[in-house]
Amino acid sequence: MAKPIKETPELYGKDAERFERLISQPNPISEQEKERARKAYEVMKSISNFQW
């Protein structure tokens, strides 16, 4: 049987400020990385057979 999922802890003070700064300014991604992600997506799409 699976363990219950715990609640996500709340961040306060400097931890909250650092987290907000990190998510508001993501690191830029190179064109090579974007292309690699596109290729991986296409591979996964080609082998999946989900029926909605």
N, C-alpha and C positions, 0 to 999 in steps of 0.2 A: 504494500500500500504506500502511496506517495506521502511525503511529508507536507504539511500545510505551508503555504508561502507566507513568510513573515512580512509585516508592514514595512514599507520603505522609510528609513529614518529621515527626519527633517534636518536640513542644514541651517546652521546659524553662524553669524559673525563672519570671520574671514573665510571660512570654508564656503559659505554661501556666496560671498562676493567672488571668490576664485572660480567656483563652478559656473556662475552666471557669465563671467568674463570668458571662460573657455568655450561655452556653448554659443555665445553671441559672436565670436570671432573664430570660425573654423579655419584650419590650415588649408591653403590652396592645394588643389590636386593637379598633378601634371596631366598633359594630354595622353601620355603613355599609360598612366594609371587609369584614366577614363576609358581608353580603348581596351585595356585588359579587363576591366569590369564589364564592358559591353559584350566582349567575346564570351566571358564566363556566363553572362545572362543568356546569351543566345544558345550556348551549349545546354544549359539547364532547361531552357524553354523547348529545345528540340527533343530532349529525352523525357520530358514530363508529359503525362497524358491525363491531366485533370479534366473532369467533365462537370461543368457547373449546371 
